[in-house]
Amino acid sequence: MLTALIVWAIVGLIAGWVAGQLVQGYGFGLVGNLIIGLIGAIVGGLLFNLFGQPGVTGLNIWSIVVSIIGAIVFLWVANLVSRRGA
């Protein structure tokens, strides 16, 4: 159980940092990157499962790619929502 949490944290940090670099041009700090990456892992896993592909499967390149794509989708939707509210 602890190992799984550590793996999710590592994948989340990497995915959140990369997504922050790609979408906003900067990171969101350690905690922000972790949260964005973890949400991205969930979103990416759901999206990939919808298309019949495996989601996050552990500490590997595939899981990081899925999480990055999910984090980018999450940030894109969050930016759209925040622009409409402003």
Secondary structure, 3 states (H helix, E strand, C coil): CHHHHHHHHHHHHHHHHHHHHHHCCCCCHHHHHHHHHHHHHHHHHHHHHHCCCCCCCCCCHHHHHHHHHHHHHHHHHHHHHHHHHC
